[in-house]
């Protein structure tokens, strides 16, 4: 299928059963505990009978499996899909190559995307973490609690942000989001002195971030870290673009 054909498919009428199935699967995959059908239905605002049918279908496919307590966890099919996705993902490879050898003894590096109203981290490495720990090894977060989330929200309109996070959360984050729009990237200063930086990665739906930065009293002192962030974002973007050609 060519790129133009993919764009035509994206404009077609969405299939609600497929959407609901993916929402159920994503909720189970992101949960740290097995999930019951009724709990899942309440969390997603779906009919319990519909959720039960979707769970049984996904269990038949190996995407979920039922525990002894009749709750659901991800099945072996998820591991197969994950392996195939990583193999085919230019973004995974580009991120790993750009960040794996980056010396960051005193700060955290991360790359993430927005999915279903949450930030999902494709890469999250604290100082000293291995590549295996960095890839997919961090919990999802509310976008207003993540510098990556704030960066990606700044690319959206106010109405869309309010619909996603609610007026109250948007109001609390508005100053950081509006500053990011003016500046073109995020500088988020926390009360304890920590600074977090994030910028979008061109050609992807992701953002790259440095966090746990301390001892930077003003933006001039941050310039070296900002330049490094932009350099790594360009490296990732260029490699992803090369693989798409």
C-alpha positions in Angstrom: 0.0 0.0 0.0 1.4 3.4 -1.0 1.3 6.5 1.3 -1.6 8.0 -0.7 -3.7 4.9 -0.1 -3.0 5.1 3.6 -4.3 8.7 3.7 -7.5 7.6 1.9 -8.1 4.9 4.5 -7.6 7.4 7.3 -10.4 9.5 5.9 -12.9 6.5 5.9 -15.7 6.1 8.4 -14.0 4.7 11.6 -15.2 1.3 12.9 -16.3 1.7 16.5 -15.8 -2.0 17.4 -12.2 -1.8 16.4 -11.8 1.5 18.3 -13.4 0.0 21.4 -11.3 -3.1 21.2 -8.1 -1.1 21.0 -9.2 1.0 24.0 -9.8 -2.1 26.0 -6.5 -3.6 25.0 -4.6 -0.4 25.7 -6.2 -0.1 29.2 -5.2 -3.7 30.1 -1.7 -3.3 28.7 -1.1 -0.1 30.8 -2.6 -1.5 34.0 -0.2 -2.8 36.7 -2.9 -5.2 37.9 -5.2 -7.7 36.2 -8.4 -6.0 35.1 -12.0 -7.3 35.4 -14.6 -6.9 32.7 -16.9 -4.7 34.8 -14.0 -2.5 36.0 -12.9 -2.1 32.4 -16.5 -1.2 31.2 -16.8 1.5 34.0 -13.4 3.0 33.3 -14.1 3.3 29.6 -17.8 4.1 29.8 -18.8 1.1 27.7 -21.6 -1.4 28.0 -20.4 -4.4 30.1 -21.8 -7.0 27.6 -19.9 -5.3 24.7 -16.7 -5.3 26.7 -17.1 -9.0 27.6 -17.5 -9.9 23.9 -14.4 -7.8 23.0 -12.4 -9.5 25.7 -13.4 -12.9 24.7 -12.5 -12.1 21.1 -9.1 -10.8 22.0 -8.5 -13.8 24.3 -9.3 -16.1 21.3 -6.7 -14.2 19.3 -4.1 -14.4 22.1 -4.1 -10.7 22.8 -5.5 -11.1 26.3 -5.7 -14.0 28.7 -7.9 -14.7 31.7 -6.4 -15.2 35.2 -7.6 -17.7 37.8 -9.7 -14.9 39.3 -11.4 -14.3 36.0 -9.6 -11.0 35.3 -7.6 -10.1 32.2 -4.0 -9.5 31.4 -2.2 -9.2 28.1 -1.6 -12.4 26.2 1.3 -13.8 24.2 0.0 -12.1 21.1 0.9 -8.7 22.5 4.6 -9.8 22.8 4.5 -10.9 19.2 3.0 -7.6 18.1 5.5 -5.7 20.2 8.5 -7.5 18.7 7.1 -7.0 15.2 6.5 -3.3 15.9 9.9 -2.7 17.3 11.5 -4.4 14.3 9.5 -2.3 11.8 9.6 1.0 13.8 12.1 3.5 12.5 11.3 5.7 15.4 12.4 3.0 18.0 15.7 2.5 16.1 16.4 6.1 15.6 15.7 7.0 19.2 17.8 4.1 20.6 20.7 5.1 18.3 20.5 8.8 19.1 20.2 8.4 22.9 21.9 5.1 23.8 25.4 6.6 23.9 24.4 10.0 25.2 26.3 10.8 28.4 23.6 11.9 30.9 25.0 11.1 34.3 22.8 13.8 36.0 19.6 14.0 34.1 16.8 11.8 32.5 16.1 11.5 28.8 12.7 10.5 27.4 10.7 10.3 24.2 6.9 9.9 24.2 3.7 10.4 22.4 0.1 11.2 23.3 -2.4 8.3 23.1 -5.9 8.2 24.4 -5.3 11.3 26.5 -2.1 10.0 28.1 1.6 10.3 27.5 3.1 6.9 26.5 6.9 6.7 26.7 8.7 4.9 24.0 12.0 5.6 25.7 12.6 6.7 29.3 16.2 6.5 30.7 17.3 7.7 34.1 21.0 8.2 34.7 22.6 4.8 34.5 19.7 3.0 32.9 20.4 0.4 30.2 18.8 0.4 26.8 16.5 -2.5 27.9 15.3 -0.4 30.8 14.8 2.6 28.7 12.6 1.1 26.0 9.0 1.0 27.0 9.9 0.8 30.7 7.9 3.7 32.2 4.3 4.1 33.2 1.9 6.3 31.3 1.2 9.8 32.6 -1.4 12.5 32.4 -0.2 15.0 29.8 -0.3 17.9 32.3 2.1 16.0 34.6 4.7 15.4 31.9 6.9 17.9 30.0 6.4 15.8 26.9 2.7 16.0 27.4 2.8 19.8 27.8 5.0 20.1 24.7 2.6 18.0 22.6 -0.5 19.8 24.0 1.1 23.2 22.9 0.7 22.0 19.3 -3.0 21.7 19.7 -5.8 24.3 19.9 -7.3 25.5 23.2 -10.6 23.8 22.7 -9.0 20.4 21.9 -6.8 20.7 25.0 -9.7 21.5 27.2 -11.7 18.6 25.8 -8.8 16.2 26.5 -7.7 17.3 30.0 -10.5 19.4 31.3 -10.8 23.1 32.0 -9.2 23.0 35.5 -6.1 21.1 34.4 -5.8 23.2 31.3 -6.0 26.4 33.4 -3.2 25.2 35.7 -1.0 24.4 32.7 -1.9 27.3 30.5 1.1 29.5 31.3 3.6 26.7 30.4 1.7 25.8 27.2 1.4 29.4 26.1 5.1 30.1 26.8 6.0 26.9 24.8 4.0 28.3 21.8 5.9 31.5 21.9 9.3 29.9 22.4 8.8 26.9 20.2 9.7 24.4 22.9 9.1 23.8 26.6 11.1 25.1 29.6 9.2 24.0 32.7 10.6 25.1 36.1 9.3 23.2 39.1 9.1 24.6 42.7 12.0 22.4 43.9 14.4 23.9 41.3 14.1 21.1 38.8 14.0 22.2 35.1 12.4 20.1 32.4 12.9 20.7 28.6 11.0 19.2 25.7 10.8 19.8 21.9 8.8 18.1 19.2 10.5 15.6 16.8 9.7 16.7 13.3 8.0 14.1 11.1 6.7 12.2 14.1 3.9 12.6 16.6 6.5 12.5 19.5 8.5 14.8 21.7 11.9 14.5 23.2 12.7 15.6 26.7 15.4 16.1 29.2 14.4 16.3 32.9 15.8 16.3 36.4 18.0 19.2 35.5 19.2 21.1 38.6 21.3 24.2 39.1 20.1 26.2 36.1 19.0 29.6 37.5 18.3 31.2 34.1 17.8 30.3 30.5 21.3 31.4 29.5 22.7 28.6 31.7 20.4 26.1 30.0 21.5 26.9 26.5 24.0 24.0 26.3 21.3 21.5 27.3 18.8 23.1 24.9 21.2 22.9 22.0 21.9 19.2 22.8 18.1 18.5 23.0 17.6 20.1 19.6 20.5 18.2 18.1 19.2 14.8 19.3 15.7 15.7 18.1 17.1 16.5 14.6 19.1 13.2 14.6 16.0 11.2 15.3 13.9 13.1 12.8 16.4 12.8 10.0 16.9 9.0 10.6 13.2 8.4 10.6 12.9 10.4 7.4 15.6 8.4 5.7 14.0 5.1 6.6 10.6 6.4 5.2 12.2 7.1 1.8 
